[in-house]
């Protein structure tokens, strides 16, 4: 018997974000990107103390923080597709990028506009438009 893992539907993703993602997702993302959790906490716009409190009481992240974390996950998935390995994707996200104003792509994921710039750059790389 083969078990198929299905991608969540957009409506389930939206529902999960609105309910708030568990704080454990933050730790998993930090591990996937090989960065300190504090880097991601800054991008999410929350404090370490807030995360600690929510972790202890099993309270979920706010919808706003969950949305940012979900965007990070989406961009990491796209970068993994583009570069062929999660490790290469994580390195690209942490390296200054001239096309992005010499900023690290990961640092732009705190806003939707920044995320769109990172996604656009990844799509250009994916389609061979490297300059």
Secondary structure, DSSP 4 states (H G I P E B T S, - for coil): -PPPPPPPPHHHHHHHHHH---THHHHHHHHHHT--HHHHHHHHT--HHHHHHHHHTTPPPPHHHHHHHHHHHHHHHHHHHHHSSHHHHHHHHHSEEGGGTTEEGGGGTTSHHHHHHHHHHHHHHHTT---
